[in-house]
Amino acid sequence: MILDLKNLRERKGLTREEMVITLNLFWQEEHPDGKPKFTQDRLLRLEKEPEKISLEELGLIIRVFGVTFDQLLQPKIGRLAAPEVEDNWNYMVDLVTGFDQELAKAPDFVREQYGPELARLRSSIGRKGRIAFVGRPDSGKSRTINTLLGEEVLPVGWTPVTSAFILLKSMHERPEYMDFHTVYVAKEGEGEQWNPDYFADGYYCREWQLDMGGYDLIKEYGTHGGGAEAKNAGAIVVYVDSPFLDNCDLLDLPGFGQGPDGDEDVGIDDIYNSRDTVLSQRASRLADAFVYLSIANSFLYGEDLAMVQAMVKILPTLENKNNNKLEPFGNLFLVASQAMTVNHGDRGELEKICDKGAARLWPLLKLHPALAEKIVDSGGWEYTEAALRKRFFTSEMDSEDLTKEFYKELADFVSMLPQLMLGQATERIAEYFAVLSKQYEGRIKEKELQLCQTEKEFHTKLEQLYEERAKREESICRIREVRARIEKELQETRQNCRKIYDKVLNAGHVTEVLEENNYGKNKKDLLDLVTVLTGELEKCLTESMGENSRGILQELDEILDDMGGSGGRETFYRGVTGQPNGGALTNLPSQDTADYRFWKGIVGAAGMALVFSIVHVMSVALAGVLGYGGTWRQLIGNRFVKEFESKQVLDKLVRHSEKYWEDTLAALDEGVAKMEEELEKTHLTKQELCEEYIRDKQALEYFSNFGGRFWLWQPGDGWGIKIG
């Protein structure tokens, strides 16, 4: 094999002159007193006769372009070509450009008051959709990603390797602060985590920076034994020159369910508390789509099935029959990887395996409230087992026949993703500015009533203003009473969880489930039992918390209604929506307590981490029951209950439920803080009121124009954004 420098240059999108300039700039940074290292003639000679390259020149190329020696020798991997993706990201570029243009028109006082909120909105709408690759260790995540990228960027092997979540982005998005580097490593925080939405913010990222350099850092920080655990690395951002990343970002999540050092043969508490499991749970919430890989010869059992069940419940609803062509579960890909392990890739056998996987998963999903609410969000799609089955695929790195359907569906989805993100972004813009506009309409109406021709009339209206202030203060007091109700829910969490725990996780109920489903004593049936019980536990938890949450939301809604047109509702909403996790208030701005986001808020607090815990406990219990005969059902029930108690499952259930109510309290407090802030703006003179009235009119004109300038249009050849 010989070095292929021409291929490297073309993959980086550089002319020979541009590559020489890039290399010399880097060289002179390292050697300020030295002469330029390369000329165009020298580079041309090395492209034609690469065997004449010096070690010094080779080292410079590797450092500048973040490649390895092996990648220069063999830039393309595997026998399968990466699927071609239609680049539609320009639609989102148009949206962000238009948004920035409108921001520039903001009056100074609006920019001063709403600057941080508008900056957060700008970051949320400007990002690419993220596709997360999830699965157990050695399921083929990194190898699949490498094939899609067209080069071997991520380390692969037959041992668990990924230990920090890896975010792969297009080289075209590499921010200025990265200079010539291709890899950024962020620290792992204890509470707050590095936010990938702010990847281009140099000041923010330097605060979180652990390291920066070339592709060699992926192995150092992203593999077990490479140092990520000791060095406290939480995220790795890798910039890659790949057409596949024109429309999307990719997330490679740690293999879940292994111990601190990649060892699967460890105790439940080691697995539950391992960095990999925690990181995988955390990073999965960044995703807009999931590719779940499970090895074909043991496809979708036990922990795999439970993990997919939890993922579907937090899966963003991108499909809407009225607005796009994405079908039900269209952002979910369930892949039977290493398909050759099943009778040398026999398609008939693989189809049966996928059929059975869908048949096992569907009963766990169809009765859950999250899926029922998802149907409402989807604009008319029907969610059925047949629709779910269409999301099952096979994959084998060396077989086009076994992988082409998966690649085609994934490429079609990635091509459509900018359209889907565009729809979500415009909805967020419309919702945000509609809330602000309504708030200012109320403020203006109040001031128009107060600004009368005579001083006598003015003072009469001023008295009404004080009455409004008193009404607002009364409402704040009533909201604080609601807060006390939430605190009570928090205090009673253990008692409520105990009732659910005793209802589902008792020996008698385990025996009933075994009998009702005609489960046998084999491992596969008992793993199905594991996921059924986990689903029942989570369903009972979300329904119980949901019932209590609805009562709280209804009471809040009545309080906000009683304030009439004083703008208090919109002010309260602004505070709530500023919180990353709203708990029971997650869906409040839509005023729709049946919204899917409501259930997502509950599942987000108590779902995925809990699933990991319960499934592992139950899996451990299997070892003690498979050998029993006779009254084996009772023995299974008793053994499971014993494991539940010894592994403190109830404590884990309580901890995640408490987090939900704590998030609710934080959101409520922020909403009240915004209302109190508005109260301080009561004016005591007619002149001050007039000045505020003029500013309110300017703000309303700006907010209404801003929100009204963005809407979707659908030309014959694709989707775009129109700015009027």
N, C-alpha and C positions, 0 to 999 in steps of 0.2 A: 504494500500500500504506500502511496505517496501523499504529500500534503496537497490539499486542493484550495489554494489561496483565492483563486478566481471565484470559486463557489462561495467562499466566505464573504468576499466583497459584494457579490451580487445579492446574497441573502440579507446583507446589511443595507442594501439599496444605495451603495456608494459608487461614484465614479472612481477611476484610478487616481485622479488628482485629489478628490475629497478624502480618499483613504490615506494618501501620503500626508496631507495636511493634518488629519486627525492623529496619525502616528507621531508626527514630528512635534505637535503641540504637547502631547503626553510625554514624549522623550525629553523635551526641553524643560518641562516642569520638574522632572527627576534630575536633570543635568543642566542647571541654569547657565553654566559656562561652556557647555558643549555645543557642537555644531549639529544641524539637522541630521537625523539618522538615515532617512529614506529620500529617494528621488523617484520620479515616475519611471525612469529607465530601470532603476534597481528593482522596483516592484514588478514591472513587466517581465524582467529576467527571472525573478523568483516564481512568477506564475507559470512561466514556461519551463523553468528548471528548478523546481522546489527543493531538490536535493542539495542545492548550494546555499541554502539558508543557514545563517549562523545561529548558535544557541542564544546569543544576545538578542538577535532580531526575532527569533521565535518566542522568547520570553516576553518581549514587548507586545507582540501581536496578541498573545494569550491574555496579558494584563489589560490591554486596552479594550478588547472586544469581549472579554468575559467568557472565553471558550476554553475547552481543555484540549490537550494534544490529541486525545482519541476523537474528539469532535472534528478536528481538522482532518484527521485521516478518514473518518467515516461520518460525514455530516448528516446523512439520511439513515434512518433506522428501520429495521423490520422490512417485511416484504409488502406490506400494505401502504398505499399512498394515503395521505391525509385527505379527508373529504373536502371538496371545494365549497366555500361559503360565499354567498352574495353579500358584498359590503354595502350595508344600508345605514351605516353610522352617521352619514352626513345629515340625516334627518334630525338626529339628536343634537348635532353640532349647530344646526340652524336654530333649534329651540334655545340652547344655552346662549348663543350669540344674541338672539332677540331678547332674552331675559336680561342679559347684561346691558343691552341698550336701554331697556326700560328702567333698570336700576339707576343708570346714569342720569335720568331725568328727575329723580326724586328731589323734592325740596330739602333743604338742609335740615330742618327740624324733624322731618320724617326719617331721614338717614340717621340722624343722631338717636332718635327714639327706637327705631325698628331695625337698626343696622345688624345687630347680632342675629335676630330672627330671620332677616332676609338672607344673611350669609349662610345660615343653616339650611334654609330652603334651597338656595342656589347649589349647595353641595349635594343635597339629596336628589335633585332632579338631573344633575349633570353626570351622574355615574353610569357606567355600563352595567348591564345585567350580569349576575354572577352565577356560574354553574358549578356546583360543588360535587366532587367525586368522593363517595363515601363507601365504606365497606370494612370487613375484617382485614387483618394483616395478610399480605400475600394474595389478595383477591385480584390484583392487576390494576389498581388505580393509577400508579405512577407510570406503568408501561403504556397504558391506554393514553394517558395525557401526552406522553412523549410522541406517540404515533400521530396524534392530532396536531401537535406542534411541528412535526416534521424533523425533529432532531432530539437527541438524547439529553434533555436538560435536567430531568429529575433522576436521582439515584434509584436504581431498581435492584432486586435480588431476591433470594429465597428466604430472607429473614426480614422481620418487621423493621422498616427503615424510617418512615416519616415520623418525626416527633414534635414538630411545630407546624401549625397550619401554614400552607404556602399559597400565596396569591400571585397568579401569573397574569401579567399585563403586557400590552403591546409596547414594543420599543418606541413607537411613535408618541407614546404618552409619557415617556421618561422625563421627569421634571428637571429644571436647570440645576437644582442643588445636588443632583446625582453626578454631575460632571460626566466622566467617562465610565462610571460604575454601572453595573447591571443588576446588583443585588443589594437590597436594603433590609436590615434585620432590626425589628422593633422589640423592645423589652416587653416582658409579661408583667402586667399590673395586677395588684391584689384585688381591687374593686373595679375601678375604671380601666378600660382596655384601650389599646391603640385603635383608632377608628380609620378603617380603610377609605372612607369617604374623603378624608383630608390628605390623601397621598401626595397631592401637589403642593401642599402648604409646607414650605421649607422650614419655617420657624417651628411649627407644630411637630414635624417629623424629627427635627434635630433634638427636640425635648425628649422624644421617645427612642432615639437611635441607640442601638447597641453596637452595631457594626455596619460597614458598607464596603463593597468590593465587587469581585467577580463571581462567576458561577461556582468556584471552589467553596464559597461560604455556604452553599446549599448543603453540601456534604458535612461541613463542620457543624452547622447549627440545626440541620434538618434530619439528621439520622441518629439513631441510638448509638451511643459511644462517641459521637462527634463533638459533644460538649454542650448541646442545647439545654439539657437539664441543669447542669452546673452553672451555666452562664445566664440562665433565666430568659431564654428567647421565647417569645410568644407568637410572633408572626414574621414571615419572610416574604418580601415582595421581590419578584423576579421579572425583569423586563426582557422580553423575547421578541425577536424579529420573525413573526409568524402571521400569515394571512388569517389564520383561524381566530386570532385575537382582535381582529378589526372590529367585530361586533360585540364581543363579550370578554369578561374576565373568567379565569378558571381558578377554582379552589381545590387544592389537594389536602384533604383532612387526614389527621392521624388515624391509623387503624384503631378502631375502638375495641375495648374489651381485653386489653392486655395490661400486664403489670408495668411497674415503673421502668424496667429495663428491657421491655419487649418480651418478657416471659409470660406465656399464657397459663402456665401451671402454677398459679398463685392463689392466695385466698381472696374471698369476695371483697374484703375491705381494701386490699391492695389494688384490686382492679377498679373498684368504684372510685377510689381517690387518686388513681394514676393521672399524671399530667395528660396523657394521650386521650383518655376518656373525657376528661374535663374540657380539654381544648376542642375536641371533636364536637361536643355539645354546644360550646360557645360559638365556634366558627360556623356551625350549620345554620345559625340564625342570620348570617350574612347573606345566605343564598337565595336566589330567585328560582332556581331549578336544581334538581338532584339527579345525579347518575349513581345508582346504587349497584355495586358489583358483588356478586356472591358466586363462589365456585360451583360450576354446573353439577358436579357429582355429589354435592351436599347443599343443593340450592334452596335458600329461603326457609331455614329451620331455626328454631330457638331464638338466639340473640339477633340473628339476621331479620327474622320475621317481626320481632318486637321493635327493632330499630326502624324498619320501613313503616310499620304502623305509626310510630311516633312522628316520623318525618312527614307523612301524608297529612297529619293533623296540623302541622305548622307550614305546610306548603302554601306559598302565596297564590292567590287566585288571579291568574293572569288571563285565563280564558273568559271570553264573554261573547256569546253567540251573536249578539247584535253589533259588535264592534270589531271582532277579529276572527280569524279562521282557526285559532287554536282549539283543539278538541278537549274533552274532559281528561284531566290528569296529564295534559300535554306537556307540562314541564317536569314530568317524572319519567325516568328511564330505569327499568329494573332489568339488569343484565346478568345472564348466566355466563360467567366468564370461564376461560379455560375449557371451552366446549369440547375439545378433543378428549377430555377425560371421561366422556360418556360414550362408550362403545365406539371409540375412534371418530366421534363427531356425527353419529347417526342422527339425521334430522328428525326422523320420526320419534326417537326416544327423547330428543331435546324438546320437541313440541309438547310431549306428554309431561315432561318436567315443568315446563312453563304453565301448562294447564293446571297442574296440581298446585303450583305456587300461587296462582291467582285464586284458586278455590280455597286455599288456606287463608289467604290474606283478606278476601272480601268480607267474610262474616265478622271479622274483627273491626272492619271499617263502617259497614253500612248502618249500624245502629247508633254510632257515636254522634253527639250533637254537632261536632265540628263539621262533619260531612253534610249533615242536614242543612246547616247554615251556608255551607259552600255552594250548595245547589242554588240558593237564592242569589248569591253574588254572581253566578256564572251567566246570567242573562238568558236562561232557557235551556241549557244543556241538561240531559238526563245522565245521572251517574249510575252505572250498572256494572255487574261483574264483567260483562262483555267489553265495556269501555275500558275497564281496568286491565283486562287481558291484552288489549292492544298495546299496552305500555311495556310488555315483556319482550326481551330480545336476547340474542345469543352473541357471543364474541369469542374469537380465537385469533390471536395476533398474527398467525401465519396462514389464515384461511379467509380469503375474500368472501367465499360463499357463506360462511357462518357469521360474518361480521357486516356484510354490506347493508342489510336492512337497518341495523343499529346506526351505522354511519350516515345513512341517507336521512333517517328520521332526525338525528342529532343535527346534521347540517341544515335541514329545513327549519328546525327550531331556531338555530343560531341566526339564520338569515332573517327570520321573523322577529327576533328578540328586540331590535331597536324599535319596531312598531309597538311592541307590547310595553316597553319601557316608556315610550313616548306617550302612550295612553295614560299610564300611571302618573307620569310627571305632570301632564296637563290637568289631570284631576286634582292633584295636590295644589297646583297653582290656583285653579278655580276655587277650591274649597278654602284655601288660606285667604284669598282676597275677598271672597264673598263674606267671610266672617268679619273681616276688617271693615268692609264697606257697610255692612249692616250695623255694625257698632257706631260708625260715624254718622250714618243716617239718623240714628236715634239721638246722638249728641246734638246734631244740627237742629233737629226738630225741637228739642228742649230749649235750645238757645233762641230759636226764632220766636217761641212763645214768651220768652223772658225779655227780649229786646223790643220794648214798646216805646211809643212816642213820648210819654210823660214819665217823670220821675216817680209819680205815685203808682202808675201801672207797673213800672219796673220793680219797685219795692214789693208790690203785690206778687209779681212773678218770682221775685227773689225768695219770698216766703215759701212759694211752692217748691223752689229749688232745695230749700232746707228740708222740706217735707220728703222730697225724693232722697236726700241724703240720709234722713232718718230711716226711710224704708230700706235703703241699701244696707245701713248698719244693722237693721233688724234681720235682714236676710243673711248677713254674715254670721250673726249669732245663731240663726237656725242651721246654717251649714256646719257650724262648730258642733251643734247637737248631732248632726249626721256623723261628724268625725268621731264623736263618742261611741256611736253605734258601730263604726268600723273598728274602733279600738276594742270594743267588746267582742267582735268577731275574732279579732286577733288573739284575745285572751282565751277564747273558747275553742281555739283551733285544735288543741290536743284532744279535747273531749269529742269534738265532731269527727276528727280523724279516727279516734278509737272506735266510734260506732261503725264507720265505713270498714275499717280494718276487721272488726269482729264479724261483720256481715259477709264479707267476701273471703277472708283468709282464715277459714276455720275448717277443721277436718271433715265435718259433715258436708259442707258445701263442695269441698274438693271431690269427695266421693260422688256427690250428685252430678257434678260436671263430667266425671269419668263415665258414669252410667248413661247420662243423656246423650253423649257423643259417641258412645260405644268405643271408647278408647281402650287399647290393649296395654300390655306391660312393656311394649317395645319403646326404644328411646325416641323415635320420631313422634309417636302418639303422645308421649309424656312431654315432649318439647312443645307440641301443639297445646297441651293443657297449660303449660307455662304462659303462653301468649294469650290464651282465653282468659285466664285469671287476671293477668296484668291488665287486659282491656277492660274487664269488669271493674277492677279497682279504680282505674283512671276515669271510667265513665261515671261511676258513683261519686267520685271526687268532684268532677267538673259540674255534674248536675246539682250537687249540694251547694257548692260555692256559687254556681250560677243562679240558683234560686235566691240565695241571700244577696247576691250582687244586684239582681233585678229590683229587689225591694229598695235598696239604697239608691239606685239610679232613679227610680220612680219618685222617691222623696226629694231628691235633688232637683229633678225636673219641675216639680210643683213649686219649689222655692224660687227657682229662676223665673218661672212663669209669673209669679206674684209680683215680680219687680216691673212687669209691663215693659214699656219701651225705653227704659233707662239705660239700655246697653249692657246691663250686668251679665246677661247670659254670654254674650260674645267676649266680654272681658274675662270671665271665668274660663271659657273655652281656650282662650289664648294661653293662659297659665297651664292648663292641663296638657295641651298638645306640646308644650315645651319640654315635657318629661319623656325620657326614652322608654320607660316602662310605666304604663298607667294603671296596671292592675285592673280593678273593676271599671275604671274610667277609660279603658283603652278605646272604647268605641263611642264615647260620649259626644264628640263633635258631630257625628252623623245623626244624633238623636234617634238611633235605630238600635234598640237593645237586642234585635235578632241578627245583627251584623256578624259576619264570620270573625271579624277582628275581636269580638267579645270572647269567643271561645278560644281564639288564638292567645289572648291574654292569659286565660286560665291555664291552658296547656303549656304556655311558655313558662309559667311559674312552677308547675308541678309535674310536667309531663316527661320530657326526655331523660333527665337525670334520674327520675324515679323509675322509669322503665329499665334503665341500666341496672339499677340496684335490685329491683324485684326479680328480673330475669336471671341475673347471676345467682341470686340466692336460691331460686328454684332449680336452676341447673345444677348447683352443688348438691341439692337434695336428691337429685335423680340417682346419684351414685349409690345411695343407701337403700334404694327400693327395688332396683331392677332384679335383684337376686331373690326376692321373696316370692313365695307361692301362697296358696290358700287365700286368706282374706287380704289380698294384696292391695285392694283399693283403700281399705281402712288404714293399712300400714303406710301407704303413700300420703294419705291425708295427715296422719299423725306426724310423719317425718317432715313434711313441708311446714306444718305449723311450728314444729320445734325449731326448724331452721329460721323461720321468720322471727321468732322471739330472740334467738341467739345472735342474729345479725342485726337486730335493732331496726327492722324495717319500718316500724311505726314511727320511730324518731326521724327517719328520713322523710317519711310522708308528712310529718308535722313541719319539718324545716322548710320544705318546698311550698307548703300551703301558707305558712307564715310570710314567706317572701311575697306572695301575691297580695296579701293585705297590707304589708309594709309599703309596697309600690302604690297601692291605692291611696294610702295616707299621704305619701309624698306628693302625688298628683293633686290631691284635694288641697293640700297646704299651698301649693304653688298657685292654684286657681284663686284661692282666697287672698293671697298676697297681691295678685294683680288687681283684684277688686279694691283692696285697701289703698293701693297706689293711685287708682282713679279717684278715690274719695278725697285725696289730698289736693286735687285740682279744682275744688269748688272755689269760684271767684266771688269776691265781695264787692267789686265796683263794676259799674256799667262799662267803663273803658276796657277793663281787663276782659270782661265777657265779650265785648266786640272784637278784641284782638284774637281771642281764642276762637270765636266764631269764624273769623276770616281764615285762620289756620286750618280749622276743621273742614271748611269748604275746599281748601286747596288739597288737603289730605284725601278727602273723599273723591275728588276729581282724579287724583293720581291713582288711588287704589282701584277705582272702577275702570279706568282706562287700562291699567296694567292687566287686570284679570280678563278684560274683554278683548284684548288684542290676541289672545292665544286660543286657537281652536284647530281641531283636526280636519284634514281634508284627505280625500282618497283619489288621486289621479289614476289613470288607467294602468300605469306601470309601477305603482308602489304607494307607500305612505309618506307623508311629509307633514311639516308644520307650517301653517300660514300665519304670518304676522301682519295684521291689518292696521 
